[in-house]
Amino acid sequence: MNTQNRVPFGGRRMLVVRPAHVLLAVLLWMALLLAACGPVAEPTPVIDEVFPTPPELPTAIVRTPTPIRSPATANVSNNEQADSSAESAESGQETEAQPLTSAPASGRLPGALVSVGQAALLSAPGGQRIGGIPAGMRVGLLARSPDNRWLAVRYQPDEDSPAQDGWIQASSLEVLAEIEALPVQSGDQPLATVEAQVGAPEPTTEAETGGEASGILATVLPNRLNLRAGPGVDQAVAGSMTAGELVTIIGRTGDGAWYQVETSAGRQGWAAARYLQLTGDADAVPVTGTSTSAVPAPAASSGGVSPAGGRIVFQTSNGGDIYVINANGTGLRKLTSGFDPALSPDGRQVAFTRWDEPRGLWVINSDGTGERHLISANEPRSPTWTPDGSTIIFEHVTGSVTCRKTPFGCVSEDQIDDLFGGADCIDTPFGRICKSDFPLASEPLTGLLSYIEATGSDRDLPATSDMRSPSHAAQGSDVLVLERGGYSIAESQGNAPPRRVVDLEVPLGPAVLSPDGRYIYGSRLSADHWDIWRWNSDGSGETALTAPPGIRDRPIHSVAPTVSPDGRTVLFLTDRRGSWELWLMNADGSNQRPFAPTALANIEFRYDFSADRVADWGG
């Protein structure tokens, strides 16, 4: 039987050491619960302290998911790649729309994310403060002020809380919609009177479209497509469009290379024909212009050299299939199976681990040839390459300790004996507690192993007994690791002990350093869901980059970040549309969109919340 896919949550639990008085308080609290709830047939299962499965939300309220189109990204003048979407990491064939959110009970509202530490919610533009909304939270958009400096929003922190309407400065929000499509409202007009207008397109006349429209619609294929003032890449960029957006074709060039289009917001311009999917006959579109320059062709790459934007390797699940794909969404290819694939710095090899025999560290060429076993290890995970590509560092189990399971972690047998004074049971004001209430378990101890491929030599790095998910910096010798209670920096060279940089008691997931070493990107549990967060490399400046919609009928997770070689883009896994998918966002959390949705349409991901690394992005 193949056991690679059966990774127990408990396999990542670690020893918890607590003072005796804390344990006593915990046990007394537990006794209170037992007295209130009556006898329990089986002990409460231990939640994984490394990456626990999040609790589920109540499902009494069910709402229909509603697609919200995210905004066009910033214009890129004099950059031809934006016309073919080569600048971004998506293929020109991607047609999925942008993030899906849940619809409020009051109707379908476009959304925005709070992008400052806390946004003030006011009664009117510049009015009295009636509340505050923390960073990363989603709000629904109701209206805009005449000068677009203020946006009327609806905020509902969770499904059990009442919704609150108010005004927020537009500069405090990352808007996920077209602002111009919102109704204009003065501050003294009740917000409820404009809700029905949100998202309703204004009718256009023949005069406004510049003549009789062809009646042919087209779908934007790339995640970003430039809207130009004329039919050529030498023309000024007048705006941009996003994947899945519908536009009306109102003209074309004689050579068919460019289409004159009108967006749903009434903007007109020209777009490269190769990146639009028409619903009718192109010959029926009138000729309204002449091409001033050719359409740039998509970038091509082959062989062992990494394409522009690099390559991405990913796993479908722990121990599942491993694939490689170009960062522009082309060239998807299955390589092998295993855990936590990692690209070598030159992009020519992929390191991974296996728990089946022969277990240990493996590598395979990125073209699928030359798979080979390097070194045996016990439950190895998360290989990472040094910048020169000579050494691979990975996590492995170094031993185990016997402890007692409690609802708050695994406590050593000695501590339990001390607490019980050598007796098997103790009496408390809330009832009798026995050591047998807490079953014995064996918990793993983990460390970091450094393996030099050329010589076959290895050594254990200086580490605690709880070092997991290493990720080597792109320069120098820093290795970012996950420990109980935070992130630390170990060293791949020398014997310096690890140093803590992020100190948090909330559960954290694997993290990576940005290529320039300035930032840490990781995931953390927030109440019922996981989000992607960013810290400065010294642990300061924590910022939430993702957030679930304020109204939802289930937890929505974003996990397992990895960063592009240029540091501008973050790839992550999310289940915001009902199943796990790879998504992209800018390094500041903006412009969140699916990655290669067409190429990955038939790939089924599974996430075990067991420190899954999932993907790696190499140059």
C-alpha positions, 0 to 999 in steps of 0.5 A, spaced: 500 500 500 502 506 498 502 510 504 505 517 502 498 520 501 496 518 509 500 523 513 496 524 519 495 531 522 498 528 529 505 527 525 506 534 526 505 535 533 511 537 538 512 536 545 509 542 549 513 544 556 509 548 561 510 550 568 506 546 573 502 551 576 500 552 568 498 545 568 494 545 574 490 551 572 489 547 565 487 541 568 482 544 573 479 548 567 478 541 564 475 538 570 470 544 570 468 542 563 468 535 565 463 536 571 459 541 567 458 536 561 458 529 564 463 523 563 466 523 556 467 516 553 474 518 550 479 523 551 479 529 547 483 529 541 489 533 540 489 539 535 495 539 531 499 545 534 504 546 528 498 546 523 491 544 526 485 543 522 481 549 523 474 549 526 468 549 521 463 555 521 456 554 523 452 552 516 445 555 518 446 561 514 447 559 506 448 564 501 450 563 494 457 565 491 457 571 487 462 573 482 466 580 483 470 582 478 477 585 480 480 591 478 484 592 472 491 593 474 496 599 474 497 601 466 504 600 463 505 605 458 511 603 453 511 596 455 508 591 450 508 585 454 502 587 457 498 587 451 500 579 451 500 578 458 507 576 458 509 581 464 504 577 468 505 570 470 499 568 467 498 565 460 494 568 454 489 563 454 487 564 461 479 566 462 477 565 469 474 571 472 477 574 478 476 573 486 469 570 488 466 572 494 459 571 498 453 575 497 450 579 502 443 578 504 441 585 502 444 583 495 450 583 490 455 588 492 462 589 489 467 589 494 474 592 497 479 590 502 482 595 508 489 596 506 491 600 512 492 598 519 484 600 521 480 604 517 475 609 520 468 608 518 464 615 518 457 617 518 458 621 512 464 623 508 468 627 513 463 626 518 463 623 525 466 616 526 461 610 528 466 605 528 473 602 525 475 596 520 481 592 521 486 591 516 485 585 511 477 585 512 472 585 506 467 591 505 461 591 500 461 597 496 454 601 496 456 608 493 461 613 491 462 621 493 462 626 487 469 627 487 471 619 488 475 620 495 469 617 499 466 610 498 460 608 502 461 601 504 457 595 508 461 592 513 459 585 517 465 582 521 461 575 521 455 572 519 452 573 526 453 580 527 449 586 524 451 589 518 453 596 518 453 602 513 458 608 513 463 612 509 471 610 508 476 614 505 477 611 498 485 611 499 484 606 505 481 601 501 484 596 495 478 596 491 476 590 487 471 593 482 470 599 477 469 605 482 466 609 476 460 603 476 458 605 483 452 610 483 454 617 486 451 619 492 451 625 497 453 624 504 446 626 506 442 621 502 440 614 506 445 609 503 439 604 503 436 608 497 442 606 492 443 599 494 439 597 488 443 601 483 449 598 485 452 594 479 446 596 474 450 598 468 448 605 465 444 604 458 449 607 452 446 610 445 448 609 438 451 616 439 455 614 445 458 608 442 460 612 436 456 608 431 452 602 430 455 597 434 456 590 431 452 586 436 458 581 437 461 580 444 468 578 446 471 575 452 478 578 455 483 572 455 489 574 459 489 576 466 490 583 464 490 586 457 491 593 455 486 598 452 490 603 447 488 609 444 489 606 437 490 600 434 498 599 435 503 598 441 506 604 439 499 608 442 498 610 449 495 606 454 488 608 455 486 603 461 486 595 462 481 590 462 481 583 466 480 576 465 473 574 463 471 581 462 466 582 456 466 587 451 463 589 445 466 589 439 465 596 435 470 596 430 477 592 427 483 594 423 483 591 416 488 586 417 484 583 423 490 584 428 486 589 433 479 590 435 476 597 437 472 595 443 467 598 448 467 596 456 461 595 460 463 601 463 463 605 457 470 606 455 472 605 448 479 603 445 483 598 442 485 591 444 490 586 440 485 581 437 489 575 439 487 576 446 480 576 445 475 570 444 469 573 440 462 570 440 460 571 433 463 572 426 469 577 425 468 579 418 461 582 420 465 587 424 466 594 420 473 596 419 474 602 423 482 603 423 489 601 420 494 598 424 500 602 426 504 596 429 504 589 430 501 585 436 507 582 440 507 575 440 507 571 446 514 569 449 516 562 448 521 558 451 524 550 451 529 546 453 533 546 460 533 554 460 528 557 465 523 561 461 522 569 462 518 569 469 521 562 471 518 555 473 514 553 478 513 546 481 508 544 485 504 538 488 497 536 488 497 533 495 502 531 501 506 525 497 501 526 491 503 528 484 509 533 482 508 538 476 512 543 473 509 549 469 512 555 466 510 561 470 507 564 464 502 558 464 505 554 459 508 547 459 505 543 464 508 537 465 508 531 470 514 529 473 514 524 479 510 524 486 513 526 493 513 531 498 514 539 498 518 540 491 523 545 490 527 548 484 534 548 484 537 555 483 538 554 476 531 551 475 534 544 472 533 540 478 527 539 483 528 536 490 523 532 493 522 527 499 518 521 500 516 517 506 515 510 502 521 506 501 526 508 499 524 513 504 529 520 504 531 525 499 530 525 492 532 529 486 529 529 479 531 533 472 526 538 471 525 535 464 523 529 468 529 525 467 534 522 472 530 521 478 535 519 483 535 517 491 540 521 495 540 520 502 535 516 507 532 519 512 526 519 517 519 522 515 523 528 511 520 534 509 521 541 505 527 540 502 531 547 500 537 549 496 543 553 498 544 559 493 549 556 489 545 549 488 551 545 491 547 543 498 540 541 500 537 542 507 531 539 509 527 537 515 527 530 518 525 526 524 531 525 529 527 522 535 521 522 539 519 523 546 513 520 550 508 524 553 501 525 555 495 528 550 491 533 553 487 538 550 492 543 550 498 539 547 503 533 549 505 534 556 511 530 559 510 524 563 515 527 568 511 533 569 504 529 570 507 525 575 510 532 579 503 535 578 499 528 581 505 527 586 506 520 584 499 518 585 494 516 579 489 521 581 487 527 584 481 530 587 479 537 585 474 542 587 471 540 580 471 533 581 477 527 580 482 527 575 486 521 573 493 520 569 489 515 565 484 521 562 490 523 558 493 517 554 500 516 552 503 518 546 509 518 542 511 525 539 516 526 534 522 531 535 525 534 528 531 537 526 535 540 519 539 536 515 544 539 510 546 534 504 552 536 499 550 533 493 557 532 490 560 529 495 554 525 499 556 528 505 551 530 510 551 534 517 545 536 522 545 543 523 545 547 530 537 547 531 532 546 537 528 539 537 522 543 533 525 546 527 520 545 521 519 547 514 526 550 512 526 555 506 533 558 504 534 565 503 536 567 495 543 570 498 547 569 504 546 563 509 540 565 512 535 559 513 528 561 515 524 555 519 518 554 523 518 553 530 513 552 535 511 560 537 514 563 531 519 563 525 526 563 526 533 564 522 538 558 522 544 558 518 546 553 513 554 555 514 557 555 521 554 553 528 550 559 530 544 557 534 537 559 531 535 566 532 527 568 533 525 573 528 517 572 529 514 571 536 507 569 535 503 564 539 498 563 534 498 557 529 503 558 523 504 555 517 511 554 512 514 561 510 519 564 505 523 570 505 523 574 499 529 574 494 532 580 496 531 578 504 526 584 506 520 580 507 517 574 510 511 571 507 507 566 511 500 563 513 497 564 520 490 562 523 486 567 524 479 565 528 476 560 523 481 561 517 488 561 514 491 567 511 497 570 508 501 575 512 507 579 510 512 581 515 519 585 515 525 580 516 526 583 523 519 581 524 516 588 525 510 590 520 506 584 520 500 585 514 495 581 512 495 580 505 489 576 504 482 576 508 475 572 507 469 576 505 466 579 511 459 574 509 460 567 508 458 560 510 464 557 511 472 558 512 475 561 506 483 559 507 489 562 503 496 558 505 502 556 502 505 562 499 512 562 495 515 568 491 517 570 484 524 570 483 523 578 482 520 579 488 514 582 485 508 576 485 506 571 490 503 564 489 499 561 494 493 556 495 486 558 496 479 555 497 475 561 496 471 558 490 470 552 493 476 547 491 483 548 492 486 552 487 493 556 485 492 564 485 497 569 484 497 576 487 502 582 487 507 582 493 503 587 497 496 583 496 493 587 491 490 584 484 489 577 486 487 572 481 487 565 479 494 562 476 493 558 469 486 556 470 486 553 463 492 549 464 490 547 471 483 546 470 483 538 471 488 538 477 485 537 483 489 539 489 488 537 497 491 541 503 492 537 509 494 543 514 500 539 515 505 544 514 504 543 506 509 547 502 505 545 496 509 550 491 516 553 489 518 558 484 525 558 481 528 563 476 
